[in-house]
Amino acid sequence: MVSENTTRWIALLAYPELTLLDLVGPLQILRGLGAPFRTAVVGENLKPILTDTSVCITPQMTFADIQDPDVIIIPGGPGSVAAMANHALQTYLKATAESATVVASVCTGALPLAATGLLEGRRVSVHWAYARELELLGARYERARFTEDGKFITSAGVSAGIDMALHLAAKLAGQEISQRIQLGLEYDPQPPFGGIDWTQVGEKELTRQRRGGTGARLTQAQELLAERPDLLQRLRLGR
C-alpha cells in the first residue's frame, strides 16, 4: 500500500525525434495534480533531445533516477521507430511496467511499447495511419481517442493524448480534479471545420500521411531496427 507521504512519480519518457505535443499535452495536464503526484520528463541521460519540431528538450531526470514510477507515458513521433530498438528505453519500459499502476502511450508511442511485447493481444489505439504496424506487433487496433485495457491506456494521434491525460487525471485523483484542470486550460476543442469525417479517409490520405514522420522512418527500418531482426520479421520489413 502506498503511503500518503510517498511520491507517486509520473514518468514521461523522452527520446530523439518525439512529437512535442505528444509529450507536452499530457505533461501540462498531469502536472496540475497535487501531492503525492509528481511529473518528470525522463531520458537515458540529461543531454538535450531534438524533437520533431526542431525544438530541443532536456530531461529532468534519468531512467536510473526513477526506477519505480507509478505511471509511465511514452509519446510518439518519427523517433518511435528507432525507439523500438533503443535498448535503454526498451529495458526501462519492461522493468517499470511490471510494478506501474498505469502504462500509457500517445500516438505512435504505442509502437515502441508494443515492441516490448507488453501489448500482445491487447486492445490498443494508435495514430490511424499506423494501425497495420500495431497489429503486426500483436495488438488489436481500436479506432478511439483512447483505449484502456487493464493497466494499459493508449491514445490515438497527437491531440488525443490530451483526452487520455484528462481521463488519467480523473483515474488518479478524481473527476472533479480533472475537470478543474480542464477548465484551467480552457480545453474545449471546437475545430473550425468540424470533426474528422472518417468515411472520407481512404488510401490516398493514408499514403500522404505516411510520406513523412513515422512513415518516412519506417522506410529506414532496415537500419534503425538492425538490432531487432525479430521486429523486422514481424513488420514484414525483412530483406
ZAKE-577292 format. One record per residue (C-alpha): x, z, y; residue in three letters. Coordinates in steps of 0.001 Angstrom, whole numbers, padded with zeros to 6 digits, always signed. Each point is the difference from the previous one (the first is absolute). Layout:
<rs>
XZYala
...
</rs>
This chain:
<rs>
+000000+000000+000000met
+001334-000951+003449val
+000590+002921+002341ser
-001573-000159+003456glu
+003523+000264+001423asn
+001388-002873-002079thr
+000557-003248+001859thr
-001890-002855-001611arg
+002099-003053+000743trp
-001508-003421+000526ile
+002882-002394-000651ala
-000301-003526+001380leu
+002631-002184-001625leu
+002147-002320+002108ala
+001945-003030-001180tyr
+001257-003247+001607pro
-002580-002563+001153glu
-003017+002252-000318leu
-003045-000868+002109thr
+000018+002396+002926leu
-003766+000536+000198leu
-000111+000782-003736asp
+002175+003002+000785leu
-001040+000988+003520val
-003780-000270-000550gly
-000154+002705-002697pro
+002747+001999+001719leu
-001936+000152+003281gln
-003041+001373-001814ile
+001644+002395-002420leu
+002282+001576+002581arg
-003216+001322+001534gly
-000502+002358-002925leu
+000930+003585+000683gly
+001995+002424-002117ala
+000858+000084-002805pro
+000289-003810+000156phe
+003037-001728+001485arg
+000827-003687+000075thr
+003451-001500-000380ala
+001276-003550-000182val
+002507+000090-002832val
+002628-002478-001102gly
+002981-000315-002271glu
+002167+001000+002977asn
-000375+000549+003748leu
+001230-003426+001096lys
-002317-002092+002231pro
-002285-002350-001924ile
-001102-003388+001302leu
-003749-000561-000399thr
-001830-003328-000163asp
-000669+000171+003753thr
+003749+000131+000818ser
-000508+003609+001128val
+002327+002506-001643cys
-001138+003381-001253ile
+002167+002916-001063thr
-001114+002224-002880pro
-000394+003643+000911gln
+001114+001238-003399met
+001491-001363-003220thr
-001425-000186-003497phe
+002300+002890-000899ala
-001432+002149+002807asp
-003593-000138-001281ile
+000040+000088-003773gln
-003499+001396-000515asp
-002401-001615+002494pro
-003692+000754-000272asp
-000899-003538+001081val
+001999-003225-000312ile
-000881-003131+001958ile
+001820-003300-000418ile
-000674-002747+002548pro
+000148-003711-000693gly
+001674-002929+001690gly
+002360-002858-000851pro
+002523+002575-001215gly
-002395+001178-002699ser
+001428-002651-002345val
+003560+001332+000237ala
-001425+003533-000161ala
-001223-000758-003510met
+003646-000023-001085ala
+001294+002649+002413asn
+001393+002584-002417his
-000041+002940+002431ala
-003576-000673+001117leu
-001279-000656-003521gln
+001664+003156-001302thr
-001488+002060+002839tyr
-003494-001340-000608leu
+000131+000752-003714lys
+001507+003460+000459ala
-002381+001189+002727thr
-003231-001619-001198ala
-000226+002350-002961glu
-000518+003122+002105ser
-001552-001593+003117ala
-003665+000607+000757thr
-000438-003523+001366val
+002027-003182-000388val
-001086-002720+002422ala
+000962-003518+001002ser
-000883-002272+002895val
-000273-003776-000354cys
+002796-001422-002199thr
+001463+003479-000361gly
-002030-000125-003213ala
+002577-002428-001442leu
+003007+002363-000041pro
-002355+002754-001114leu
-001210-002210-002861ala
+003624-000810-000852ala
+000421+003640-001056thr
-002694-000451-002647gly
-002149+002693+001607leu
-002890-002370+000750leu
-000300-001416-003502glu
-003706-000392-000826gly
-001138+001567+003277arg
-002434-001367+002576arg
+002052-000996+003022val
-000427-001649+003394ser
+002701-002090+001671val
+000218-002751+002611his
-002370-002646-001357trp
+002678-002709-000096ala
+002021+001965-002580tyr
-002716+001026-002439ala
+001484-002317-002633arg
+003394+001720+000059glu
-001653+003401-000213leu
-001968-000968-003082glu
+003078-001518-001649leu
+001571+003443+000404leu
-002822+001578-001998gly
-002401+001281+002676ala
-003652-000980+000468arg
-000575-001448+003453tyr
-003000+001102+002050glu
-000870-001567+003338arg
-000712+003078+002081ala
+001392+001625+003135arg
+001458+002601-002328phe
-000387+001018-003614thr
+000442+003435-001547glu
+000871+000349-003679asp
+001100+003483-000977gly
+002759+001162+002333lys
+000723-003581+001088phe
-001534-001380+003205ile
+000867-003587+000875thr
-001128-001996+003012ser
-000481-003653+000803ala
+002042-001786+002662gly
+001640+001672+002981val
-002909+001339+002116ser
-001748+001326-003108ala
+002687+002667-000125gly
-001698+001663+002977ile
-003288+000286-001886asp
+001830+001314-003036met
+001818+002586+002110ala
-003266+001279+001491leu
-001370+000373-003528his
+003179+001792-001019leu
-000182+002303+003035ala
-003519+000999-001036ala
+001141+000512-003570lys
+002800+002306+001130leu
-001552+001877+002910ala
-003714-000804+000053gly
-002275-002617+001556gln
-000340+001851+003312glu
+003757-000120+000585ile
+000166-003667-000960ser
-002814-000894+002379gln
+001676+001982+002771arg
+003176-002021-000499ile
-002008-003234-000030gln
-001647+000928+003287leu
+003333+000943+001547gly
+001369-003436-000862leu
-003312-001619+000980glu
+000111-001950-003235tyr
-003204-002027+000115asp
+000984-003532-001082pro
-002168-002810+001287gln
+001872-003295-000557pro
-000980-002549+002674pro
-000966-002558-002636phe
-001579+002368-002497gly
+001186+000894-003466gly
+001704-002311-002475ile
-002326-002448-001725asp
+001568-000020-003451trp
-002190-002901-001103thr
+002039-002182+002369gln
+003382+001133-001323val
+001362-002378-002633gly
+003196-001576-001278glu
+000897-001462+003398lys
+000096+003443+001625glu
+001733+001497-003015leu
+002772-002596+000234thr
+000358+000565+003742arg
+000162+003777-000378gln
+002732-000255-002624arg
+002284-002273+002032arg
+001547+002925+001824gly
+000452+003739-000451gly
-000249+001254-003553thr
-000742-003507-001265gly
+003251-001333+001420ala
+001904+002848-001632arg
-001640-000740-003353leu
+001622-003436+000123thr
+003312+001890+000060gln
-000967+002225-002917ala
+002740-001296-002303gln
+002538+001530+002379glu
-001961+003002+001245leu
-001140+001121-003461leu
+003160-000950-001889ala
+000423+003579-001209glu
-003584+000087-001304arg
-000313-002922-002449pro
-003018+001783-001462asp
-001841-000491+003294leu
+001023-003644+000243leu
-001444-000533-003444gln
-003261+001785+000743arg
-000375-001847+003288leu
+000738-003272-001826arg
+002894-000699+002310leu
+002681-000349-002653gly
+002189-003073-000165arg
</rs>
